[in-house]
Amino acid sequence: MAENITKDKVKSIAKLANLSLTENEIEKYSKQLSEVIDFNVSKLNKVDTDQVEPLLNASGLTNVYREDKVEPGLTSEDALKNVKEIHNGFIKVKAILDQ
């Protein structure tokens, strides 16, 4: 099973890695990366996994869900109780944008 890494893939990888490559280097790395992938895939294909169960969750943890219930929150008066300045029922703060 030959996995060919095209020149375009090498260029894309080089761009992601912020590398500038010459055309000779692109050609060279295309061949080398293809060989490395082929070698590793051939090694993985030789591993006997017949008696190995698929791993569905590495940590063994599960999500704990709860019912989504509406609960009462603060009233406006309670929320504004400790505010220094109030304007029309809102918290008044120093302006941060110039007009």
Buried (B, 14 or more C-beta within 10 A) or exposed (E): EEEEBEEEBBBEBBEEEEEEBEEEEBEEBBEEBBEEBBEEEEEEEEEEEEEEEEEEEEEEEEEEEEEEEEEEEEEEEEEBEEEEEEEEEEEEEEEEEEE
